[in-house]
Amino acid sequence: MSVVHSNEQTPSLDPLRKELADILILPSTVLSEHYIEHHHWSDYYVLVCARNGHPSVRSFTELSQTVRYVAWRHPGLERLHNHLASAQLRLSHRGELSCLETLLDLIAKGHCISILPSALLAGRFSTLEPVPLPLMIMRHISVVARPTSLLSNAANAVLQTLKKPSIIPAK
């Protein structure tokens, strides 16, 4: 069984049509009579910073000018940065990390800020503070599969796992 993730601006079902994948995970819903969407979810991006002891309202502009930005390397990163650039929102970019746990730890210690999907912050509000972006940037993900792929126990196990809410336990 193979799973393909696509973050193209104009996603297609070609990997399923060419039988290069059994399951295709897309940033938006694309369907035809031969492909079935089995699950979809969406959330929005927020700027994430360390929660300090004082109840102060910090803005995106203030944080983006005073704290280093470290990006979380994930399939939606290019699309996120394109949205920010088109809105002329500037960040002092200092690199990328693919390990979410490490990035969240650095943010909680006040070493950097990042922009993350809001769903990843569940259970972490004691150490992390979400700050709304000046514009709403949504993230949409669909799980699309060929009907014959669903005869596979492995494909069904992947779909069931994707349908479960993922909460990263806070340390």
N, C-alpha and C positions, 0 to 999 in steps of 0.2 A: 504494500500500500504506500502511496506517495501523497504528500500534502504539499501544495505550492501556495506561497503567500505572494500577492501582487500588490504593489503600491503605485501602479501606473496611474497617470492622470485620466486615461481613458481605458479602463480595464476591459479585458475581453475574456471569452470563455475558451480560447484556443487551447490552453493546456488540457482541458477536459475533452474537447473535440478530437485532439490528436492523441488522446489517451496517454498523455505525459503525466497526468495526475488523476487521482481518484477523488480528492477533495481539493477545492480551490477556495482560499480565503481572500476576499476582496474588500477594498475600502468603500464599496457601495453595492447596491443590489443590481445584479444583471441576471435576467432570467430569460429562458425560452421554453418551449414545450418539452425540450429534452433534458433540462437541468432544473433541479429543485433547490430552492433556498430552504435550508433546514434550521437556520438560526440566524438572528441578527441582533446587534446591540449597538448602542451609541452612547457617547458621553462627550464631554467638552474638556478642552485644555484650560489649565490654570497655571499661573506663576506660583511656584512653591518656594517659600523661604522658611528660615528657622523661626519658631514661635519664641518671641522674647517675653520676659516677665511682665512688661507693661502693656496695658490695653491701648495700643496706639494704632491708628489707621495708616498703613503704609500703602503708597500707591505704586503702580507698575512703573511709572516714570522715575520716581525716587529710587526704587530698588534697582532698576535697570541701569541707572547712572552711578550707583555707589557700590554695587556688589557684582562680583564676577558671575557670568552665566556659563554653566556647563550643560551641554545638551545631552539628553538621553538618546543614545543611538537605537532607533527602532524603525520599523518599516514606514511609519508616518512622518518621520523627521523632515524629509525633503518637502512634503506637502505643507507641514506646519511652518517651516521657514519661508516658503513661498507666500503663504498668507501673511506672515509678519512683514515681509518685504513689501508686498503690495499695499499694506496699510502704513508703510513707512515707519514701522516700529523698529528701533535699533537696540541692540544688546551688545555689551562688551563680551564677545564670544571668546571663551578660553579653552575650548576643547569639547570632546565628547567622551562619554562613558557608556559602555553597553551593559554593565552590571548595575541593575536597579538598586540593589541593596547598598552597594558602595556609594552610589549617588545620593540616596536618601540619607545615609549616615553623614556624608559631607554637608548636605543641606542642613540637617538637624544641628550640626555643630557650628553653623554659621559661616562656613567657608565659601559657599556659593549659593546661587539660586538656579532654578531650572524651570522649564515648562513641561508639565506632565498631564496625562489624562486624569481627570478628577477621580475616576474609579480606583486608581492606584493609591489614593490617600486614605482609604477606609481604615479606621482603627489607628491612625497615626496623628490625630489632631492635637495630641498633647505636646508633640515636639515639632510639628510642621504646621505652617499657616498657608492656606490657599489664598491667593490674591487674584481677583478677577482681571482678565486681560481687557484692554480697552475695546476689543471687539470679540464677539463670541466666535470661537473656532471649534466646530464640532468634529468628532471622529465617528465615522460610521463603518461598521464591519459586518460583512455578510459571509455566511458559510454556505457555499453552493457545491452540490455534488451531482454526479451522474447517478441516476436511479440504480443502475446495475452495481455501482460501487457499494451501495448500502446492503448488498448481500454479504459483504465482508464483515466479520465480527470486529476486526481491527478498525475499520472505518466507523462503525457504530460506536465503538468505545471512544474514538476521538471526538465524535459529535456529542456524546453524552458528557464528556469532560469539558468541552467548550461551553456547554449549556449551563454548567455549574458556576455559580458566582465565585470569582477568584478574589480572595481576600488574603493579602500578605500579612501574616501576623506581626504585630509590633513587638519590638524587643524591649 
